[in-house]
Amino acid sequence: MASTSGSLRRYLLTRLALVVPMVFILLTMVFVLLRVAPGNPIVAALGGHLSPSQLAARERAAGYDKPLVVQYGEYLRQVFTGHFGTTLTDQRPVTQVIAQNGAATLELTVAAMLVALAVGIPLGMLAGRLRDTWVDAGARGFGIVIYAAPVFFLGLLAQLVFGTYLGWLPTSSQASVLVQATLQPHTNILLLDAMIDGQWGDIPNLLAHLVMPAVTLGLVISGVVVRLVRVNVIQAMKGDYIEAARARGLRERDVVVRHAFKNALVPIVTVTGLQAALLLSGAVLTEETFNWPGIGNELIYYLENRDYIAVQGIITVFALAVVAISLLIDFINAWVDPRVRY
């Protein structure tokens, strides 16, 4: 037991140590990629709107008149102090943009992942249990078609059917104008803010606005989950411990859920966690389609305006979020599977 505990501790410490160079590589890539583009980002964003003296003042304020080595040092200092400067376009602190709009993206991402798991895991388990039947064929077909469908196409189709024709759900924004005006932004996650303030009557409105974008994005990701769970359940069903479980008289449902699925969890957790990270980027198209006020929507706005300071801050946060999710996946895998050790 002591050896196993020491091995787990060593594994976790090693993974934490490996995060440091990974973060520096990612930060360096973000810094370099945003500076290899031709032209001066200050002039590209504000040229024609400000005088030469004003442009020079903005360059000095943003640090773009300094050598690249000095700029890189300033960039690292900003990352580790949590201050990413001020946007060129609308003079908002980048941290404020990330806090306000990132909360909306987080709300959409969590809801979409819940939809993906709620649809993908049962379908995948059913397809794995009933291999080579019409149920299996249907589940595989669903996984392939839904994952191949562009998320913006599904979103527009959902808006047309459930918003325009049936009138069941709102087609855009995070809440109605009246509800959004009355909520206090404690966390910038409107559902949580409504609960904190005890405005329970606003929750149906918030959920109605969340359903369509979350289901659209979640269904696309569920295609991966269906196929992943199916393959790993089929593989797990071939194990000797499955035959032993059946010999003990366990119901087939318990055999699949408690034994086959549990032993197939490691690859499922890994890929599902990576899909959660990809949802941050996939949410960009969904937010644009449903006019969801998330960080992806803001990223498109700042890209169109060539606001590289804002883009740099947002992409840096995306990169750090992917690293954090990857580290969390490794920890969960080590907890689920004792074989995951150094």
N, C-alpha and C positions, 0 to 999 in steps of 0.2 A: 504493500500500500504506500509506504514511504517513497519507494522507488518510482511508482506511478505518479505520485504527487510531485516529486522532484522533476520528472520528465515533462509533466504538463507545465510546471512553472518555467522550466528552461525553454520550452516551446513558445510560451506566451512572451517571455522576455526577448527571445530572439526575434519574434515577429515585430515587437515594438521597436527593437533596434533597427530592423530593416526599413521601418517606416521613414526614418530620418533621411537616408539618401534618396528614397523614393520621392519624398516631398520636395527636396532640393532640386531633383531632376525635373519634376513637374513645374515648379516655379520658374526654373531657368528656361524651360521650353516656352512657357507662356510669355515671359519677358522677351525672349528673342523673336518669337513669331510675330508679336505685335510691333516689333521695331524693324523687321526686314521689309515691311511694306514701303513702297516708295513714297517720298514726300514727307512733309512735316504734319503730324496729326493735328496740331493746333491750327495751322493754316488751313488744313483740309476741313476742319469742323467749323471754323469761324471766319475764314477768309472771305472778304466781301462784306462782312458785317461789322468789322472793327477796323480802326485805323492801324497803320504799321506800329505806332508806339504802343497802342493797346494790345496788339498781338504779341509784341515783344514782352510786355508786362505779364501776359498770360503764360508765355513760354517760361519766364523766370519763375512764376508761381508754381507751375507744374513741374519744374526741374528739367525741362527738355533742352535747356541751353547748356547743361552740364555734360561732361564726358559719360560714355555708356557705363563705365565701371562705377562711377558715382551714382548714376541713375539706378543701377542694379542694387547697390547697397541701400539706396533710399527705398526701393521697391520691397526688399526683404524686411526692412525696418517697418514699413507700412503693414506688411502681412502679419508680422509677429506682434504688432501693437494694435491691429484691428482697425487701422485708419487707412483708407484707400484713396483719399483725396476727394475732390469735388468735381462733379460732372461738368463738362464744358457746355453742354446743351442747355440745361435748365438750372445749373448752379445748386444742385442738391448734393449733400454728402453721399458718397457711394455706399457707406455703411447704412444710411437711412433707406436707400433704394433696396439694398439687400434685405434689410430687416422687414420692411413693409411688404414688398412684392415677393420676397422669398417665402414669407409665411403663407401666402396664397398658393404658391407652387407646392410647398410642403403639404398643405391641406389636400390639394388635388392629387399629389403623388401617393399619399397614404391611402386615400379613398380608392384610387385606381388599383393599387396593389392588393387591397382587400377584395376588390371585385375579381381581379385576376386569380387570386388564390381560391376564392369561393367557387369560381367556375372551373378552374383548371385542375385542382386537386381531385375533386370527386369524379370528374370526367376521365382523368388520367387513370385513377385507380380502377374505375369501372372497365375502361378499355383494356387495362392490363389483366384484370381478372377474367374478362370474357374475350380473350385473344382470338382473332380470326373469325369473329362473329359480326353480324351487321352492326351491333353496338360499337365494336372496335373500329370498324370501317367508318362509321359515322363520326366518331370522336376524332379519328385521324384526319378525316376530311375537313371537319370543323377547324382543327388546329392549323392545318395548312392554309385554308382559305382565309381565316380571320387574321392570321399573322401576315399574310401577303397583302391584305387590303390596306391601302394608305389610310392613315388615321384621319386625315382631313376629309377624305371621301366618306368614311363612316360617320364623321361628325356632321357633315353637310346633309347626309341622308337622314340621320337621326333628327336634325333640326327640321327637315322638310316633313317627316312623318309625324313625330311626336310634338313638334312645336307648331308647325303651320297647319297641317291637315287635321290632326286630332286635338291640338291645343291643350295637351296635358301638362307640358313642361315649358318653362321659359327657355329661350334659345341663346341667351348671352348674359354676360356679367356674373358677378359673384353673389349679388343680392339685389332686391328692388331698391330704388333710389331712397324711398322712405325708410326702409329698414337700415340701410347702410348709413344714413344720416343720423340715426338715433343710437347706433352702437359706439361704445367707447373702445378705442384701439389698445386694449391691454396687451394682447399678444399678436395682434394683426391676423390671427386665425379667427375668422368671424364666428364659427361655431363655438369655439372656446370662449370668446368674448361675450357672446350671448348667454352662455351658461354662467360665467362669472358675474354678470350683471343681473342674472335671474330673469332675463327676457325670454322666457320659454316660448312665448307666442311667436317669436321671430324664427325659431328653429325650423318649422315646416317650410318657410320661405327659403331659408338658407339651403336646406336639403334639396328642395326642388331645383334650385340653381346648380347644385353640385352633381345631381344624379347623371345628367346627360354627358357632361365632359368626363366624369369619373368612369362611367360605364363604357364609353367609347374607347378611352385609353386603356382601361382595364381589360376589355375584351381582346384587344390586339395583343397584349402581353400574355393573356391566358392561353393563346395558341402555343407559345413556347412551353408553358407549364404543363399543358395536356400531354404533349409529346414526351417531355422529360419524365414526368411521373409514370407514364405508361411504360416507357423503356426500362426504367429502373425497377418498377414493380414486377415486370416480366422476368427480369434478371434475378430479382430476389426470390421469386416463386420457385426457382430451380434449386434453391438451397436445401440442404439436408434438414435444417432446422424447421423448414416448412412441413416436411413429411413427418417430423417428430411431433410438431404441434397438432397436425391432423390425427396422428396416432393416439394422442392424448384425448381426442374427442372434442376438440375446440370447434366452434362453429366456423364456417368458411369466412364469414364476415370478420370475425376476430382474428383469424389467420392472416387475412389480407391487411387489416388495419393495424393490428398490434405487432405483427411480426414482419411481414413483407414490406409494408410502407415504412415502418420505423427503421429497418435496416437499409432502406433506400434513401434515407434522409440526407446523407452527406452531399452527394452530387446535386440533389434537389435544392438544398439550402444554398449551395455555392452559386448555382446558375440563377436561382430566384433572387439572391442578393445582388448579383450583377445586373439583373433586369431592373431591380429597384433603382440602381444607379443610373441605368439607361433611361429610366422614366424621367429623370431630371432634364435630359435632352429631348426625349420624346414629347414632353409636356409643352415644348415650344410651339409645335404645330397645333396641338390641342388648344392651347391658350389663345393662339391667333385665330383659330376657327370659332371659338366660343367667346371671344373678347374677354377672356379670363385675366384679371389683373395680376398675373404672376411675373416672376423674374424673367421667364422666356419672352414674354411680350415686351418687357422693357429692354431686353437684350436686342431684339430686332429693331426697336426704335433707335437705340443708341448706335447700332451698326449702320442703319440707314443715314444717320447724321454724322457718322465717322467720329463718334465720341470715344476715342481710344482709352481715355482714362476710366470711363464707366465700364467699357467692355473688358478692360484688363481686370478690374476688381471683380466683376461678375464671373468671368471665366476662372479666375483664381479660386473663388469660393466653390464653383462647380468641381474643380480639380481636387480641392481639399475634401469635399464631400465624398467623392469617389474613393479617395484613400481611406477615409474613415469607415465607409461601408465595407470596403475590402478587408480592413482590419477586423471589423465586427464579425464578418463572415468566418474568418479564420478562427476567432475565439469560439464562435458557436459550433463550428465543425470539431474543434478540439474537445468541447464539452459533450457533443453528441457521440463522437466516435473515438474510443480510447486508442485506436490505431494511429490517429493523427498526432504524431509526436516526432521530435528530433532525437 
